[in-house]
């Protein structure tokens, strides 16, 4: 069994073209992820999810900061 990341950890869903999202919790046997710039959560198989590397984290955090600067509700 894969250990659960902490809520808010940036993760990459390799089944969705390396989409980055925040880990939100468990939904049955799948993990729930949320886009870093807001929006609808999605579910992923734990085997398809890995922690974001430093470049992916930087890109996601920059996207989040840009969304906030535009007034997005995250």
N, CA, C and O atoms as a MOPAC input file, in Angstrom:
PM7 MOZYME 1SCF
protein

 N      0.83600 1    -1.18600 1     0.00000 1
 C      0.00000 1     0.00000 1     0.00000 1
 C      0.87600 1     1.24300 1     0.00000 1
 O      1.88200 1     1.29900 1     0.70800 1
 N      0.49700 1     2.23200 1    -0.78900 1
 C      1.22800 1     3.47800 1    -0.87500 1
 C      0.86500 1     4.36200 1     0.31200 1
 O     -0.31000 1     4.50200 1     0.64900 1
 N      1.86900 1     4.95900 1     0.94200 1
 C      1.61700 1     5.85300 1     2.07300 1
 C      0.88900 1     7.10300 1     1.59500 1
 O      1.15100 1     7.60900 1     0.50400 1
 N     -0.01700 1     7.58900 1     2.41600 1
 C     -0.76800 1     8.79400 1     2.05100 1
 C      0.09200 1    10.04100 1     2.25000 1
 O      0.76400 1    10.18100 1     3.27100 1
 N      0.06800 1    10.94100 1     1.27300 1
 C      0.74900 1    12.22000 1     1.45600 1
 C     -0.06900 1    13.11000 1     2.40000 1
 O     -1.23900 1    12.83300 1     2.66500 1
 N      0.54200 1    14.15400 1     2.89200 1
 C     -0.18000 1    15.11900 1     3.71400 1
 C     -1.11600 1    15.92600 1     2.82800 1
 O     -0.80200 1    16.19900 1     1.67000 1
 N     -2.25900 1    16.30400 1     3.37100 1
 C     -3.20300 1    17.14700 1     2.63200 1
 C     -2.48200 1    18.43100 1     2.21800 1
 O     -1.79900 1    19.06100 1     3.02600 1
 N     -2.64300 1    18.80500 1     0.96100 1
 C     -2.00200 1    20.00100 1     0.42300 1
 C     -0.70800 1    19.73200 1    -0.32400 1
 O     -0.17800 1    20.62400 1    -0.98600 1
 N     -0.19200 1    18.50400 1    -0.22500 1
 C      1.03400 1    18.14600 1    -0.93700 1
 C      0.78900 1    18.18100 1    -2.43600 1
 O     -0.22200 1    17.67000 1    -2.91600 1
 N      1.71100 1    18.78300 1    -3.17400 1
 C      1.57600 1    18.82200 1    -4.62600 1
 C      1.97900 1    17.47700 1    -5.21100 1
 O      3.06300 1    16.95600 1    -4.94800 1
 N      1.06800 1    16.93400 1    -6.01600 1
 C      1.25100 1    15.61100 1    -6.60000 1
 C      1.04600 1    15.70700 1    -8.11000 1
 O      0.38900 1    16.62500 1    -8.60100 1
 N      1.61700 1    14.75000 1    -8.83700 1
 C      1.49100 1    14.68900 1   -10.29300 1
 C      0.71200 1    13.43500 1   -10.66200 1
 O      1.05800 1    12.32900 1   -10.24700 1
 N     -0.34000 1    13.62100 1   -11.44400 1
 C     -1.15300 1    12.50400 1   -11.94000 1
 C     -0.62200 1    12.12400 1   -13.31800 1
 O     -0.89900 1    12.80400 1   -14.30600 1
 N      0.13500 1    11.04500 1   -13.37800 1
 C      0.75300 1    10.63700 1   -14.64000 1
 C     -0.25900 1    10.10700 1   -15.65200 1
 O      0.04900 1    10.01000 1   -16.84000 1
 N     -1.46000 1     9.76400 1   -15.19700 1
 C     -2.49200 1     9.28400 1   -16.12700 1
 C     -3.19800 1    10.44000 1   -16.83000 1
 O     -3.98900 1    10.22100 1   -17.74700 1
 N     -2.91700 1    11.65900 1   -16.40400 1
 C     -3.54000 1    12.84500 1   -17.00500 1
 C     -2.48100 1    13.80700 1   -17.52300 1
 O     -2.50100 1    15.00400 1   -17.23600 1
 N     -1.56100 1    13.25000 1   -18.29100 1
 C     -0.50000 1    14.05700 1   -18.90700 1
 C      0.25800 1    14.89100 1   -17.87500 1
 O      0.54500 1    16.06700 1   -18.09900 1
 N      0.57600 1    14.26600 1   -16.74700 1
 C      1.37200 1    14.88900 1   -15.68200 1
 C      0.71600 1    16.13900 1   -15.09600 1
 O      1.39100 1    17.12400 1   -14.79600 1
 N     -0.57800 1    16.08800 1   -14.94100 1
 C     -1.32500 1    17.18200 1   -14.32500 1
 C     -0.96800 1    17.27600 1   -12.84200 1
 O     -0.94200 1    16.26700 1   -12.13700 1
 N     -0.69500 1    18.49100 1   -12.37600 1
 C     -0.31500 1    18.72200 1   -10.98300 1
 C     -1.54400 1    19.15200 1   -10.19000 1
 O     -2.33600 1    19.98000 1   -10.64000 1
 N     -1.68500 1    18.57700 1    -9.01700 1
 C     -2.78800 1    18.94700 1    -8.13700 1
 C     -2.39300 1    18.77500 1    -6.69200 1
 O     -1.40400 1    18.11600 1    -6.37200 1
 N     -3.18700 1    19.38500 1    -5.81400 1
 C     -2.98400 1    19.23600 1    -4.37500 1
 C     -3.70200 1    17.98200 1    -3.89900 1
 O     -4.85600 1    17.74500 1    -4.25500 1
 N     -3.02500 1    17.19300 1    -3.10400 1
 C     -3.66600 1    16.03400 1    -2.50700 1
 C     -4.70800 1    16.53300 1    -1.51800 1
 O     -4.40500 1    17.35300 1    -0.65200 1
 N     -5.95600 1    16.03200 1    -1.64800 1
 C     -7.05100 1    16.46700 1    -0.77900 1
 C     -7.54700 1    15.36900 1     0.14000 1
 O     -8.15700 1    15.65700 1     1.17000 1
 N     -7.29900 1    14.12000 1    -0.21100 1
 C     -7.76700 1    13.02400 1     0.62700 1
 C     -8.05000 1    11.78400 1    -0.18500 1
 O     -7.64800 1    11.66600 1    -1.34300 1
 N     -8.74800 1    10.86400 1     0.44500 1
 C     -9.04300 1     9.57300 1    -0.16800 1
 C    -10.53800 1     9.49500 1    -0.46900 1
 O    -11.37800 1     9.87400 1     0.34700 1
 N    -10.84000 1     8.99500 1    -1.65600 1
 C    -12.22800 1     8.76800 1    -2.06200 1
 C    -12.34400 1     7.28900 1    -2.42300 1
 O    -12.12300 1     6.90400 1    -3.57100 1
 N    -12.68900 1     6.47400 1    -1.44600 1
 C    -12.71200 1     5.02200 1    -1.67100 1
 C    -11.28800 1     4.52000 1    -1.79700 1
 O    -10.49100 1     4.65900 1    -0.86900 1
 N    -10.96400 1     3.93700 1    -2.94400 1
 C     -9.60200 1     3.44900 1    -3.17700 1
 C     -8.78200 1     4.43100 1    -4.00500 1
 O     -7.60500 1     4.19200 1    -4.27400 1
 N     -9.40400 1     5.53200 1    -4.40700 1
 C     -8.72700 1     6.52800 1    -5.24400 1
 C     -8.35300 1     7.74500 1    -4.41000 1
 O     -8.91500 1     7.98100 1    -3.34000 1
 N     -7.40400 1     8.50400 1    -4.91400 1
 C     -6.98500 1     9.73700 1    -4.25300 1
 C     -7.65900 1    10.91700 1    -4.92700 1
 O     -7.84400 1    10.93100 1    -6.14400 1
 N     -8.01900 1    11.89600 1    -4.13500 1
 C     -8.65900 1    13.10100 1    -4.62700 1
 C     -7.60500 1    14.20700 1    -4.73900 1
 O     -6.88600 1    14.50200 1    -3.78500 1
 N     -7.53500 1    14.80500 1    -5.92100 1
 C     -6.59800 1    15.89400 1    -6.18600 1
 C     -7.37000 1    17.11600 1    -6.65800 1
 O     -8.42900 1    16.99300 1    -7.27300 1
 N     -6.83600 1    18.29000 1    -6.36700 1
 C     -7.48700 1    19.54100 1    -6.76100 1
 C     -6.49100 1    20.38200 1    -7.53500 1
 O     -5.33200 1    20.48000 1    -7.13300 1
 N     -6.91300 1    20.99600 1    -8.63900 1
 C     -6.00400 1    21.85800 1    -9.39500 1
 C     -5.46000 1    22.98200 1    -8.50700 1
 O     -6.18800 1    23.52800 1    -7.67900 1
 N     -4.20600 1    23.31800 1    -8.67900 1
 C     -3.58500 1    24.33700 1    -7.82900 1
 C     -4.15600 1    25.73200 1    -8.09000 1
 O     -4.05000 1    26.60700 1    -7.23100 1
 N     -4.75400 1    25.94900 1    -9.24700 1
 C     -5.34600 1    27.25400 1    -9.55200 1
 C     -6.84300 1    27.26900 1    -9.31200 1
 O     -7.54200 1    28.16800 1    -9.78000 1
 N     -7.34300 1    26.26900 1    -8.57900 1
 C     -8.76800 1    26.19400 1    -8.28200 1
 C     -9.48700 1    25.34200 1    -9.30500 1
 O     -8.94200 1    25.00400 1   -10.35600 1
 N    -10.69600 1    25.00800 1    -8.98400 1
 C    -11.48800 1    24.21200 1    -9.91300 1
 C    -11.93300 1    22.90900 1    -9.29500 1
 O    -11.80000 1    22.69000 1    -8.09100 1
 N    -12.45600 1    22.06200 1   -10.12900 1
 C    -13.04800 1    20.80600 1    -9.70700 1
 C    -11.98400 1    19.76600 1    -9.38900 1
 O    -11.03800 1    19.56200 1   -10.15000 1
 N    -12.16200 1    19.11900 1    -8.25400 1
 C    -11.26500 1    18.02700 1    -7.88200 1
 C    -11.45900 1    16.86800 1    -8.84800 1
 O    -12.50600 1    16.72900 1    -9.48000 1
 N    -10.42500 1    16.04200 1    -8.94600 1
 C    -10.53600 1    14.81700 1    -9.71500 1
 C     -9.95700 1    13.68000 1    -8.89400 1
 O     -9.23000 1    13.90000 1    -7.92500 1
 N    -10.28400 1    12.47600 1    -9.29000 1
 C     -9.80600 1    11.29200 1    -8.59100 1
 C     -8.77800 1    10.57400 1    -9.45500 1
 O     -8.87400 1    10.55000 1   -10.68200 1
 N     -7.79200 1     9.99000 1    -8.78200 1
 C     -6.72800 1     9.28000 1    -9.48400 1
 C     -6.38100 1     8.00000 1    -8.73600 1
 O     -6.52600 1     7.91300 1    -7.51700 1
 N     -5.92800 1     7.02600 1    -9.48000 1
 C     -5.42300 1     5.80000 1    -8.88000 1
 C     -4.08900 1     6.11700 1    -8.19700 1
 O     -3.23200 1     6.76200 1    -8.80100 1
 N     -3.90300 1     5.68100 1    -6.96800 1
 C     -2.63800 1     5.96400 1    -6.27200 1
 C     -1.40100 1     5.53700 1    -7.06600 1
 O     -0.36200 1     6.19100 1    -6.97600 1
 N     -1.49500 1     4.45200 1    -7.84200 1
 C     -0.33800 1     3.99000 1    -8.61500 1
 C      0.05300 1     4.97900 1    -9.71900 1
 O      1.17300 1     4.93100 1   -10.22800 1
 N     -0.88000 1     5.88400 1   -10.09100 1
 C     -0.62700 1     6.85800 1   -11.15200 1
 C     -0.18100 1     8.21400 1   -10.61100 1
 O      0.00000 1     9.16000 1   -11.37800 1
 N     -0.00500 1     8.31100 1    -9.30200 1
 C      0.30700 1     9.59800 1    -8.67900 1
 C      1.68100 1     9.53100 1    -8.02700 1
 O      2.03900 1     8.54800 1    -7.37900 1
 N      2.44400 1    10.61100 1    -8.21900 1
 C      3.76100 1    10.71500 1    -7.59300 1
 C      3.94200 1    12.13800 1    -7.07200 1
 O      3.24900 1    13.05200 1    -7.51900 1
 N      4.85900 1    12.33300 1    -6.13700 1
 C      5.11700 1    13.70100 1    -5.65000 1
 C      5.68600 1    14.56700 1    -6.77300 1
 O      6.44300 1    14.09100 1    -7.61900 1
 N      5.31100 1    15.83400 1    -6.76400 1
 C      5.85400 1    16.78400 1    -7.74000 1
 C      7.33000 1    17.02900 1    -7.44000 1
 O      7.72900 1    17.10900 1    -6.27800 1
 N      8.14000 1    17.14700 1    -8.49500 1
 C      9.54600 1    17.47400 1    -8.29000 1
 C      9.67500 1    18.99100 1    -8.10800 1
 O      8.68000 1    19.71200 1    -8.18700 1
 N     10.87100 1    19.46400 1    -7.87100 1
 C     11.06100 1    20.88500 1    -7.54700 1
 C     10.61700 1    21.80000 1    -8.69000 1
 O     10.02300 1    22.84600 1    -8.43200 1
 N     10.88800 1    21.43600 1    -9.93200 1
 C     10.46900 1    22.26600 1   -11.06700 1
 C      8.94700 1    22.29100 1   -11.19200 1
 O      8.36400 1    23.34100 1   -11.46400 1
 N      8.30800 1    21.15300 1   -10.99700 1
 C      6.84300 1    21.08000 1   -11.07000 1
 C      6.20100 1    21.87600 1    -9.94100 1
 O      5.17900 1    22.53200 1   -10.14500 1
 N      6.79800 1    21.82100 1    -8.74500 1
 C      6.27700 1    22.60900 1    -7.61900 1
 C      6.40100 1    24.09900 1    -7.90900 1
 O      5.45800 1    24.85500 1    -7.67700 1
 N      7.55100 1    24.52500 1    -8.41300 1
 C      7.75800 1    25.94100 1    -8.73200 1
 C      6.75000 1    26.40800 1    -9.77600 1
 O      6.16000 1    27.48000 1    -9.63800 1
 N      6.55700 1    25.61200 1   -10.81200 1
 C      5.59400 1    25.96900 1   -11.86400 1
 C      4.18200 1    26.09400 1   -11.28400 1
 O      3.46700 1    27.04900 1   -11.58800 1
 N      3.78200 1    25.13400 1   -10.45200 1
 C      2.44400 1    25.15300 1    -9.85300 1
 C      2.27200 1    26.32900 1    -8.90200 1
 O      1.22400 1    26.97400 1    -8.89800 1
 N      3.28200 1    26.61200 1    -8.10100 1
 C      3.18100 1    27.73200 1    -7.16000 1
 C      3.13600 1    29.07200 1    -7.88300 1
 O      2.45800 1    29.99600 1    -7.43300 1
 N      3.85300 1    29.18500 1    -9.00200 1
 C      3.78900 1    30.40000 1    -9.81600 1
 C      2.40300 1    30.55500 1   -10.43700 1
 O      1.85100 1    31.65500 1   -10.45700 1
 N      1.84300 1    29.46100 1   -10.94100 1
 C      0.49000 1    29.50000 1   -11.51800 1
 C     -0.52700 1    29.91900 1   -10.46100 1
 O     -1.44300 1    30.69000 1   -10.75100 1
 N     -0.37100 1    29.41500 1    -9.23300 1
 C     -1.28400 1    29.77300 1    -8.14600 1
 C     -1.16500 1    31.26200 1    -7.81400 1
 O     -2.17600 1    31.94500 1    -7.64500 1
 N      0.06000 1    31.76000 1    -7.72100 1
 C      0.27000 1    33.18000 1    -7.42100 1
 C     -0.32000 1    34.05700 1    -8.52600 1
 O     -0.92200 1    35.09100 1    -8.23900 1
 N     -0.15400 1    33.65600 1    -9.77300 1
 C     -0.72700 1    34.41800 1   -10.88500 1
 C     -2.24900 1    34.41300 1   -10.82800 1
 O     -2.88100 1    35.44000 1   -11.07600 1
 N     -2.83600 1    33.28100 1   -10.50600 1
 C     -4.29700 1    33.19900 1   -10.40400 1
 C     -4.80000 1    34.11900 1    -9.29200 1
 O     -5.79900 1    34.82000 1    -9.45800 1
 N     -4.09900 1    34.10900 1    -8.16100 1
 C     -4.49900 1    34.99400 1    -7.05600 1
 C     -4.38600 1    36.46200 1    -7.46200 1
 O     -5.23900 1    37.27200 1    -7.09900 1
 N     -3.34400 1    36.80800 1    -8.21000 1
 C     -3.16200 1    38.19700 1    -8.61700 1
 C     -4.27400 1    38.65900 1    -9.56500 1
 O     -4.55800 1    39.85200 1    -9.67100 1
 N     -4.89800 1    37.69200 1   -10.25300 1
 C     -6.03000 1    38.00600 1   -11.13500 1
 C     -7.34800 1    38.02200 1   -10.36400 1
 O     -8.40100 1    38.31300 1   -10.93000 1
 N     -7.28300 1    37.70800 1    -9.07100 1
 C     -8.48900 1    37.73300 1    -8.25700 1
 C     -9.23900 1    36.42400 1    -8.20000 1
 O    -10.38700 1    36.39500 1    -7.75500 1
 N     -8.62700 1    35.34200 1    -8.63700 1
 C     -9.28100 1    34.03800 1    -8.59800 1
 C     -9.49600 1    33.59600 1    -7.16600 1
 O     -8.65200 1    33.83400 1    -6.30300 1
 N    -10.61700 1    32.95800 1    -6.91400 1
 C    -10.89200 1    32.39000 1    -5.59700 1
 C    -10.36100 1    30.96700 1    -5.58900 1
 O    -10.85200 1    30.11100 1    -6.32400 1
 N     -9.37100 1    30.71800 1    -4.76600 1
 C     -8.73800 1    29.39400 1    -4.75900 1
 C     -9.14200 1    28.61400 1    -3.54300 1
 O     -8.70700 1    27.47600 1    -3.36700 1

